[in-house]
């Protein structure tokens, strides 16, 4: 398939998902929007879930650049700013929310969402490799946990709590993860409280 035709199909898939949700997304609608015959689409993707899975990973609408600012803190801040834009700016926000909402009830789509997150994490991993080389994190640091904590903060605030992100939110989230939440200089910060005896 020609790359331009494939891009047209994948982008039409995501735009229709944003407009109509997963239940309203049809291969016929994608064919009409992209100008590609539906038999061609079915030749490459056997179901709308398979089509959406490819679109989530390969379409430009959810693409991101992996930052290289020269520091782990700078890279994570830039990455989190990008995620914040993604989940707050249409149509990407509508695409992400509709896809993840539909994945909860569709095993094939859940597998596609898993592929989407695996692809994103594979692209984020160099941030942590560079940080290790610079001595910013040790070998025991868990990059996936760090990304889960940061991305989870943004998703929870915007999608589930439906609250806005203020200008300093992403920076504070990165600081909380990298520096902890105890008071600076407090030797008791982060230690469990002692109980009687």
LINFEN-V809158 format. One record per residue. N is the residue number from 0. SS is DSSP state (2 for helix, 1 for strand, 0 for the rest). OMEGA is omega in whole degrees, -180 to 180 (* if undefined). D_CENTER is the distance of its C-alpha to the mean C-alpha in Angstrom with 1 decimal. Layout:
n:N ss:SS omega:OMEGA d_center:D_CENTER
n:N ss:SS omega:OMEGA d_center:D_CENTER
This chain:
n:0 ss:0 omega:179 d_center:27.2
n:1 ss:0 omega:-178 d_center:27.2
n:2 ss:2 omega:-179 d_center:23.9
n:3 ss:2 omega:179 d_center:24.4
n:4 ss:2 omega:179 d_center:25.1
n:5 ss:2 omega:177 d_center:22.0
n:6 ss:2 omega:180 d_center:19.9
n:7 ss:2 omega:-180 d_center:21.8
n:8 ss:2 omega:-176 d_center:21.2
n:9 ss:2 omega:179 d_center:17.4
n:10 ss:2 omega:176 d_center:17.1
n:11 ss:2 omega:179 d_center:19.7
n:12 ss:2 omega:-177 d_center:17.8
n:13 ss:2 omega:179 d_center:14.7
n:14 ss:2 omega:177 d_center:17.1
n:15 ss:2 omega:176 d_center:19.2
n:16 ss:2 omega:180 d_center:16.5
n:17 ss:2 omega:-177 d_center:15.8
n:18 ss:2 omega:-168 d_center:19.6
n:19 ss:2 omega:-176 d_center:20.8
n:20 ss:2 omega:-175 d_center:18.2
n:21 ss:2 omega:-179 d_center:18.1
n:22 ss:2 omega:-180 d_center:21.8
n:23 ss:2 omega:178 d_center:22.9
n:24 ss:0 omega:178 d_center:21.1
n:25 ss:0 omega:176 d_center:23.8
n:26 ss:2 omega:178 d_center:24.6
n:27 ss:2 omega:178 d_center:27.6
n:28 ss:2 omega:178 d_center:25.6
n:29 ss:2 omega:179 d_center:23.4
n:30 ss:2 omega:180 d_center:26.6
n:31 ss:2 omega:-177 d_center:28.2
n:32 ss:2 omega:-176 d_center:25.4
n:33 ss:2 omega:-178 d_center:25.0
n:34 ss:0 omega:-180 d_center:28.7
n:35 ss:0 omega:-179 d_center:28.4
n:36 ss:0 omega:-177 d_center:30.6
n:37 ss:2 omega:177 d_center:29.1
n:38 ss:2 omega:176 d_center:31.0
n:39 ss:2 omega:180 d_center:29.2
n:40 ss:2 omega:180 d_center:25.8
n:41 ss:2 omega:178 d_center:27.1
n:42 ss:2 omega:-177 d_center:28.5
n:43 ss:2 omega:-178 d_center:25.1
n:44 ss:0 omega:-175 d_center:23.0
n:45 ss:0 omega:-178 d_center:25.1
n:46 ss:0 omega:178 d_center:23.0
n:47 ss:2 omega:177 d_center:20.7
n:48 ss:2 omega:178 d_center:18.1
n:49 ss:2 omega:178 d_center:18.6
n:50 ss:2 omega:-180 d_center:18.3
n:51 ss:2 omega:178 d_center:15.1
n:52 ss:2 omega:177 d_center:13.6
n:53 ss:2 omega:-179 d_center:14.8
n:54 ss:2 omega:-180 d_center:13.6
n:55 ss:2 omega:-176 d_center:9.9
n:56 ss:2 omega:-169 d_center:10.2
n:57 ss:2 omega:-176 d_center:13.0
n:58 ss:0 omega:-178 d_center:13.3
n:59 ss:2 omega:-173 d_center:13.3
n:60 ss:2 omega:-178 d_center:11.8
n:61 ss:2 omega:-178 d_center:8.0
n:62 ss:0 omega:177 d_center:9.3
n:63 ss:0 omega:176 d_center:9.2
n:64 ss:0 omega:177 d_center:12.1
n:65 ss:0 omega:-177 d_center:12.3
n:66 ss:0 omega:173 d_center:14.7
n:67 ss:0 omega:-176 d_center:18.0
n:68 ss:0 omega:-178 d_center:19.9
n:69 ss:0 omega:177 d_center:22.3
n:70 ss:0 omega:178 d_center:21.2
n:71 ss:2 omega:-179 d_center:18.5
n:72 ss:2 omega:180 d_center:18.5
n:73 ss:2 omega:179 d_center:18.2
n:74 ss:2 omega:-179 d_center:15.4
n:75 ss:2 omega:178 d_center:13.3
n:76 ss:2 omega:180 d_center:14.4
n:77 ss:2 omega:179 d_center:13.6
n:78 ss:2 omega:-180 d_center:10.1
n:79 ss:2 omega:174 d_center:9.6
n:80 ss:2 omega:178 d_center:11.7
n:81 ss:2 omega:178 d_center:9.4
n:82 ss:2 omega:179 d_center:6.5
n:83 ss:2 omega:176 d_center:9.6
n:84 ss:2 omega:-179 d_center:10.8
n:85 ss:2 omega:-175 d_center:8.1
n:86 ss:2 omega:178 d_center:8.5
n:87 ss:2 omega:-175 d_center:12.2
n:88 ss:0 omega:176 d_center:13.4
n:89 ss:0 omega:-2 d_center:14.6
n:90 ss:0 omega:-176 d_center:14.2
n:91 ss:2 omega:-180 d_center:10.5
n:92 ss:2 omega:180 d_center:10.4
n:93 ss:2 omega:179 d_center:12.8
n:94 ss:2 omega:-177 d_center:11.2
n:95 ss:2 omega:-178 d_center:7.9
n:96 ss:2 omega:-180 d_center:10.5
n:97 ss:2 omega:-179 d_center:13.1
n:98 ss:2 omega:-179 d_center:11.3
n:99 ss:2 omega:177 d_center:10.3
n:100 ss:2 omega:180 d_center:13.7
n:101 ss:2 omega:-179 d_center:15.5
n:102 ss:2 omega:-179 d_center:14.1
n:103 ss:0 omega:-176 d_center:16.0
n:104 ss:0 omega:-175 d_center:19.2
n:105 ss:0 omega:-177 d_center:18.9
n:106 ss:2 omega:179 d_center:19.0
n:107 ss:2 omega:179 d_center:18.5
n:108 ss:2 omega:176 d_center:15.4
n:109 ss:2 omega:177 d_center:14.2
n:110 ss:2 omega:178 d_center:14.9
n:111 ss:2 omega:178 d_center:12.9
n:112 ss:2 omega:177 d_center:9.7
n:113 ss:2 omega:176 d_center:10.7
n:114 ss:2 omega:178 d_center:11.1
n:115 ss:2 omega:-178 d_center:7.8
n:116 ss:2 omega:176 d_center:6.4
n:117 ss:2 omega:178 d_center:9.7
n:118 ss:2 omega:180 d_center:9.5
n:119 ss:2 omega:-178 d_center:6.6
n:120 ss:2 omega:177 d_center:8.7
n:121 ss:2 omega:179 d_center:11.8
n:122 ss:2 omega:179 d_center:11.1
n:123 ss:2 omega:-175 d_center:10.5
n:124 ss:2 omega:180 d_center:13.6
n:125 ss:2 omega:176 d_center:16.2
n:126 ss:2 omega:-177 d_center:15.5
n:127 ss:2 omega:176 d_center:16.9
n:128 ss:2 omega:178 d_center:19.6
n:129 ss:2 omega:180 d_center:20.8
n:130 ss:2 omega:177 d_center:20.9
n:131 ss:2 omega:179 d_center:23.0
n:132 ss:2 omega:179 d_center:25.3
n:133 ss:0 omega:-179 d_center:25.8
n:134 ss:0 omega:-179 d_center:26.6
n:135 ss:0 omega:177 d_center:24.0
n:136 ss:0 omega:178 d_center:22.9
n:137 ss:0 omega:180 d_center:24.9
n:138 ss:0 omega:-178 d_center:24.5
n:139 ss:0 omega:178 d_center:23.9
n:140 ss:0 omega:-178 d_center:20.6
n:141 ss:0 omega:-177 d_center:17.7
n:142 ss:2 omega:-179 d_center:14.7
n:143 ss:2 omega:178 d_center:12.5
n:144 ss:2 omega:179 d_center:14.0
n:145 ss:2 omega:180 d_center:13.6
n:146 ss:2 omega:178 d_center:9.8
n:147 ss:2 omega:-180 d_center:9.9
n:148 ss:2 omega:-178 d_center:12.4
n:149 ss:2 omega:-179 d_center:10.7
n:150 ss:2 omega:179 d_center:7.3
n:151 ss:2 omega:179 d_center:9.6
n:152 ss:2 omega:-180 d_center:12.0
n:153 ss:2 omega:-179 d_center:10.0
n:154 ss:2 omega:-178 d_center:8.9
n:155 ss:2 omega:-178 d_center:12.5
n:156 ss:2 omega:-173 d_center:14.2
n:157 ss:2 omega:-170 d_center:13.0
n:158 ss:2 omega:-174 d_center:12.4
n:159 ss:2 omega:178 d_center:14.9
n:160 ss:0 omega:-179 d_center:17.4
n:161 ss:0 omega:176 d_center:17.1
n:162 ss:0 omega:180 d_center:18.2
n:163 ss:0 omega:173 d_center:17.7
n:164 ss:0 omega:176 d_center:16.3
n:165 ss:0 omega:-174 d_center:19.4
n:166 ss:0 omega:-177 d_center:19.6
n:167 ss:0 omega:-173 d_center:19.8
n:168 ss:2 omega:-175 d_center:17.1
n:169 ss:2 omega:178 d_center:14.6
n:170 ss:2 omega:178 d_center:17.7
n:171 ss:2 omega:178 d_center:19.0
n:172 ss:2 omega:178 d_center:16.0
n:173 ss:2 omega:179 d_center:16.1
n:174 ss:2 omega:179 d_center:19.9
n:175 ss:2 omega:-179 d_center:19.8
n:176 ss:2 omega:-176 d_center:17.8
n:177 ss:2 omega:-174 d_center:19.9
n:178 ss:2 omega:-174 d_center:23.2
n:179 ss:0 omega:-176 d_center:23.2
n:180 ss:0 omega:178 d_center:24.5
n:181 ss:0 omega:177 d_center:28.2
n:182 ss:0 omega:179 d_center:30.8
n:183 ss:0 omega:177 d_center:31.3
n:184 ss:0 omega:-179 d_center:34.3
n:185 ss:0 omega:-177 d_center:34.7
n:186 ss:0 omega:179 d_center:35.6
n:187 ss:0 omega:-177 d_center:35.0
n:188 ss:0 omega:177 d_center:31.4
n:189 ss:0 omega:178 d_center:29.2
n:190 ss:0 omega:177 d_center:32.3
n:191 ss:0 omega:178 d_center:33.0
n:192 ss:0 omega:176 d_center:35.9
n:193 ss:0 omega:176 d_center:39.3
n:194 ss:0 omega:-175 d_center:40.9
n:195 ss:0 omega:169 d_center:44.7
n:196 ss:0 omega:* d_center:47.2
